[in-house]
Amino acid sequence: MAEDQAATDTPEEVLDHPATVEPTVPASIVIVDYWRQLDLFPPDKFEDEVHIIGVGATGSYVAFLLAKMGIKKIHIYDFDAVEDHNLPNQVYRLKDVGHPKVEALRDIILEATGLEITVHNEVVTSATKLKGIVYLMVDSMNVRREIWEGAIKYRLNVRLMVETRMGIDNGRVYAILPFSPEDIRLWEGTLYTDEEAEESPCTNRAISPTVSLIASIAVWKLIKWFKGDNYQQELIVCAKPMMIIEG
């Protein structure tokens, strides 16, 4: 009877039985095909390391997006564990609660892309060896300044620094050459202390649509820099009303 029914099913009726459809290729042997992006960003030609300091809201999305683009040399730094309040606006899963963020994110990226990233469950200090592209995405503005002064500013091994700030429906994205006096003056002129901030814009007032928007623009900064396009040192992003303004 089941065979007779299957033989008379129309294509529309077959779609009502998704349980009968099985993948034909095991995930373990799938090769990711990047052909749709090759004219814009061929991952095999990107040789720089990417260091992401802080993989909370924006940082976790940035790491995930970069890995989706095929970037292999990704280092992530964080010493926090996943908590329940991280789940609405970060890429972590229910089962990651209680686990170190860097380890959970490593597993998520491996499962989604097949790429192995390097994790550092530690605090970044002046002794940390950074190079290539650095995404500075820690919560505290004071800590950002400390990392900038100790491990990024005038470091010739760091070719580009991308830094983001965010409120519930707005944010700023910076792309700075850490050896350029002009870029240094621009970025340092935007800094403020934790005491001057009413609340941390990276954690207390962040929803996933804003986080993913800011993270996507931060990734576009890398793409435009890689292609030699104008990547704009400062972009101001508003979701209400919707607009992007060059600073």
N, C-alpha and C positions, 0 to 999 in steps of 0.2 A: 504493500500500500504506500509506504514512504517513497519507494522508487517511482511509482506511478505519479504521485503528487509532484515530485521534483521534476519529472519530465514535462508536466503541464504548466509549471510556474512560468509566468512572464518575467522579463527583466526587472520590472517594478516590484514584483512579488519576491524575487530573490533578494532584493535589498532589505526586505523585512526580516531576513534570517542572517544577521551579521555573525552569529556564532559559527556558521558553517564556513566562513571565510578564514583561511589560515595564511600566515606569511609564508612566502615561498623561499625567502633567503634568511638564514639565521643571522641575528644581530651581530654575532661574533665575527662574521666574515664580511659585513657590509663595509664598503669603502665610501667615505663621504665625498660627494661630487660637488665641487665649488664652481661649476661652470657659469652659473648665473651672475657671479660677482667678478669674474676674472678680468674684465675690462676696467673695473673700478679698483679692485683690491685683490691681486693675486697673492695668496698667503705664502706660497713658496718663495716669493721674492722679498718677503719681509723678514729681515734677519735680526732685528733688535730684540732685546729682552724688554718685557713690560713688567714693572713692579707696581702692584696695587697695595697701598698702605691704608688699611681699614676696609673690611668687606662686610659692612653693615648694609644700609639701604642702597645708596648709589653704588658703592664699591662692589657689592655682590652682583648687581645687574651688569656693571661694566665688565667684570671678569667673565660672566656668562656670555655676553654679547661678543667679546673679543674671541673667546674660544669658538663660538659659533661661526666666526669668520675664518677660523683655521689658524689663528695665531698660537704657536706651540710653546714659546718660551715665556710663560706667564708665571710670575712669583706673586703670592698673596701673603699679606702680613696682618695678623690680628691675634689678640690673646683672649678674646671673649668667647663665651659659649652661647649657643642659640637659646633664646628665651621665647616664651609664648607670645610676648608682645612684638617680637620680630617678624612673626609669620605674615601679617597683613601687608607689609611693605618691603619685604626682602625675599630672595628666591628660595629660602629654606623651606623644608617640608616638615610635616607634623612629627615624623620620626626623628628629625634632627634635634629636637629640643633636648637640651642638656649636653649635647656634644660640642666640641670646639668648632667654631665657625669655619676655620680654614680646612679642617678635615671634612666637614659636611659639604662644603662648596667643592672641594676636590672630587668627592664622590659624585655629586650632581653633574659636574662638568664631564667627568669620565663617562658617566652613563649616557649623557646627551650627545657627546661629540666624539668619544673614543680617545680624547687627548688627556695626557697626564700633565698636570701642572705641579709646580713646586710650592709647598706650603711652609710657612714660618709662623709657628704659634708663639709669638714673642713680641716684645716692644721694639720699635725701631729707634735706634740711637745714632749718635754721630759715628759710631764704629760700624754701622750697617753699610755694606757695600752695595750701593745702588748704581744702576747704569741703564742706558737706553731711554725708555719712556717711563716716567713715574706718574702715577695717579695718586694724588694726596687727598685722602678722603676720610680722615679721622674726624671724630665728633667735636673735639675741643679746638677752638681757635688758638688758644695758648700752645697746645701741643703741635698744631700746624706750624706755628712760628718756630718752635724749637727744632722740629724736623727739618724745616726749610733752612734754618741757620746752620744746623749741624751736619746735614747729610745731602743737601741739594744745591744750595746757593754756591755759584762759582765752581761747581763740580763739572769738569769737562766731560766726564763719562756720561753725565745725564744730558741727553740731547733735547728733551722736551719734558715739561711738567704740566699736567692738567689737574686743575683743582676745581671743585664744585661747592656751591652753597645752596641751601634749599629751605623754603618755607612750604606751607601747605599747598599753595597754588602758584608759586613763583620760584625763581632760582637764578643763579649766576654761574657761568662756566668760563674758566680762564685757561688759556694755553700760553705758557711762558717759557721762553728760552732762559735757563738759569744762569747763563754766562753773558746775557745781554744787559748792559746798564739801563737801557730804555725800558725793557720788559721788567726788570727788577724794580725800578722806580714806580712803574705803573701798578704792579701787583702789591708791593709793600704799602703803597698808599691806600689800598683798600682794606688793610687788616685792622682788626679791632680785637679787644680782649674778651674773654669769657664774661667778665664782669659787666662789660658794656652791652652785651647781648641780652635781650629780655629772656630768651630761651634758646636752647640749641636748635638751629634750623635743620640739622641733619637727622634728628631722631624724634623729638617731641612733636614736630609738626610736619609729618611726611606721610603722604598717601601714595599707593602704588602707581596711579597714573602720572603723578608729578615725578616720582622717582624714576620711572622708566623713561619719561620724556627727557629729564636732565641727563640720565645715563646715556641715552642714545646720542644726544648732542655731544657729550664728552667723547664718545667713540668716534663720532664724525670729525672731531678735532684731530684725532690721530690719522684718520683716512686722508683728510685734506693736507695735513703736514707731510704725510708720506708721498702724496702726489705732487707736492710742491705748489699747491694752491694756497690762496689767502685763507688762513684758518681763524682769523680774528682773535686778538688777545683776550677780549672780554665780550661776552654775550649775556644780555639780560633777558630772561625768559619769563613770560607771564602766561598763565592759563586762563585768567579771568580779569580783563578780556584777553583773548588769545593773541599774543604777539611775541616776536623775537627782535630785540633791539641790539645793535652793535654799540658797545660802550665807548 
